[in-house]
Amino acid sequence: MIERAVVVATTPARAFNLWVSRVDLWWPPGHRVSGEAGGTLRIEPGVDGRFFERTPDGRELDYGRVVAWQPPTLLAYDFFLGGGRDAPTRVEVRFVAAGAGTRVEVRHTPGALAPDRFDATAPRYRASWDHVTAAFVAHARTITEITR
């Protein structure tokens, strides 16, 4: 299991919305499947919503499928990157009030992927989550500063 937690200076509802509705603006370009500039990322709201990238030429690359949707506290999805559709890992993101801000907790587990395969890819997942959560914090900070 991989766990990361960051604190952002906004409400859980706002943090949830930034994670989901603005994923295209903060998800690091170097962590996109296509590697192409100009594409977009989207997380469709609700259970069974897709997490996907649309490339400039219109191809859609699936990253995952939403399995829990409880705004403003929980988003979880089967994550296809690394294990594929037949053996997805599971990502759970919780948004917890923490003083004047929100603690965003990311938990990445083997899901349907064999534990030994997950363990083999865990170092790559850990490094990726370091970049992804740092990018989220930077984006949330920018948005918070603009709206103050």
Secondary structure per residue as TSV (DSSP state, phi and psi in degrees):
chain	resnum	aa	ss	phi	psi
A	1	M	-	360.0	141.6
A	2	I	E	-116.8	132.5
A	3	E	E	-130.3	136.7
A	4	R	E	-135.4	145.5
A	5	A	E	-142.0	137.6
A	6	V	E	-136.4	157.8
A	7	V	E	-117.2	133.0
A	8	V	E	-121.5	149.6
A	9	A	S	-87.1	65.1
A	10	T	S	-157.9	174.4
A	11	T	-	-75.8	159.7
A	12	P	H	-56.3	-40.5
A	13	A	H	-62.1	-43.7
A	14	R	H	-67.9	-41.7
A	15	A	H	-63.2	-43.3
A	16	F	H	-58.2	-47.9
A	17	N	H	-62.1	-41.6
A	18	L	H	-62.2	-42.3
A	19	W	H	-62.9	-45.1
A	20	V	H	-85.7	-57.2
A	21	S	H	-76.8	-20.7
A	22	R	T	-116.4	16.9
A	23	V	H	-51.6	-35.3
A	24	D	H	-64.3	-28.8
A	25	L	H	-83.5	-24.2
A	26	W	H	-115.8	-22.4
A	27	W	S	-62.5	126.9
A	28	P	-	-59.4	134.1
A	29	P	G	-56.4	-34.7
A	30	G	G	-72.0	-4.1
A	31	H	G	-116.0	29.5
A	32	R	-	-105.5	141.5
A	33	V	S	-60.2	-45.5
A	34	S	S	-70.9	-30.9
A	35	G	-	73.4	6.4
A	36	E	-	-95.4	141.0
A	37	A	T	-75.9	149.8
A	38	G	T	91.3	-2.2
A	39	G	-	-82.3	175.3
A	40	T	E	-131.0	150.6
A	41	L	E	-110.0	148.4
A	42	R	E	-149.7	140.2
A	43	I	E	-115.8	114.9
A	44	E	-	-75.6	135.8
A	45	P	S	-68.3	147.4
A	46	G	S	93.8	159.7
A	47	V	T	-60.2	137.6
A	48	D	T	80.0	1.0
A	49	G	-	-64.8	149.6
A	50	R	E	-91.6	149.0
A	51	F	E	-111.8	114.4
A	52	F	E	-150.0	164.8
A	53	E	E	-113.9	134.2
A	54	R	E	-109.3	120.6
A	55	T	-	-78.8	164.3
A	56	P	T	-56.5	-28.8
A	57	D	T	-90.4	7.7
A	58	G	S	95.3	-4.4
A	59	R	-	-66.8	146.1
A	60	E	E	-116.3	125.3
A	61	L	E	-113.5	115.4
A	62	D	E	-77.1	130.4
A	63	Y	E	-98.9	-30.8
A	64	G	E	178.8	-176.5
A	65	R	E	-136.8	131.4
A	66	V	E	-67.8	129.5
A	67	V	E	-115.4	-16.3
A	68	A	E	-144.5	131.3
A	69	W	E	-138.0	100.3
A	70	Q	E	-134.6	70.4
A	71	P	T	-60.2	139.8
A	72	P	T	-103.2	25.1
A	73	T	T	-110.6	-24.5
A	74	L	E	-147.9	134.8
A	75	L	E	-133.8	131.1
A	76	A	E	-137.6	144.3
A	77	Y	E	-146.6	148.7
A	78	D	E	-73.0	130.8
A	79	F	E	-109.7	117.5
A	80	F	-	-82.6	-18.1
A	81	L	T	-71.8	122.2
A	82	G	T	103.8	-36.7
A	83	G	T	-121.0	-18.4
A	84	G	-	84.1	176.2
A	85	R	T	-63.1	-33.6
A	86	D	T	-79.1	-18.5
A	87	A	S	-143.5	63.0
A	88	P	-	-72.9	152.4
A	89	T	E	-86.1	175.7
A	90	R	E	-123.1	131.6
A	91	V	E	-116.8	128.8
A	92	E	E	-122.0	129.2
A	93	V	E	-122.2	121.1
A	94	R	E	-111.0	145.3
A	95	F	E	-121.4	108.2
A	96	V	E	-120.1	127.5
A	97	A	E	-57.4	134.9
A	98	A	E	-142.5	92.2
A	99	G	T	63.1	-125.9
A	100	A	T	-86.9	3.9
A	101	G	E	-131.0	-157.6
A	102	T	E	-134.8	131.6
A	103	R	E	-89.6	121.3
A	104	V	E	-102.6	115.5
A	105	E	E	-109.5	121.7
A	106	V	E	-109.6	126.8
A	107	R	E	-124.4	123.6
A	108	H	E	-117.6	118.5
A	109	T	E	-123.1	167.5
A	110	P	-	-59.6	-28.2
A	111	G	T	57.4	-127.3
A	112	A	T	-86.6	-6.8
A	113	L	S	-74.3	139.0
A	114	A	-	-56.8	134.8
A	115	P	H	-53.9	-36.5
A	116	D	H	-68.9	-34.8
A	117	R	H	-68.2	-39.0
A	118	F	H	-62.5	-46.6
A	119	D	H	-59.5	-36.1
A	120	A	H	-67.4	-31.8
A	121	T	H	-98.8	-4.6
A	122	A	H	-55.0	-41.5
A	123	P	H	-59.2	-38.8
A	124	R	H	-68.0	-42.7
A	125	Y	H	-61.2	-44.6
A	126	R	H	-57.7	-49.0
A	127	A	H	-62.0	-40.8
A	128	S	H	-63.8	-44.1
A	129	W	H	-65.7	-30.8
A	130	D	H	-59.7	-45.4
A	131	H	H	-69.1	-43.7
A	132	V	H	-65.5	-47.0
A	133	T	H	-68.0	-35.3
A	134	A	H	-63.9	-39.5
A	135	A	H	-65.8	-38.5
A	136	F	H	-62.7	-46.4
A	137	V	H	-60.1	-44.9
A	138	A	H	-61.4	-42.8
A	139	H	H	-66.1	-45.5
A	140	A	H	-61.1	-37.2
A	141	R	H	-64.3	-43.1
A	142	T	H	-62.8	-46.1
A	143	I	H	-64.0	-43.9
A	144	T	H	-61.2	-42.6
A	145	E	H	-66.0	-37.1
A	146	I	H	-67.2	-37.6
A	147	T	H	-89.3	-3.8
A	148	R	-	-76.3	360.0
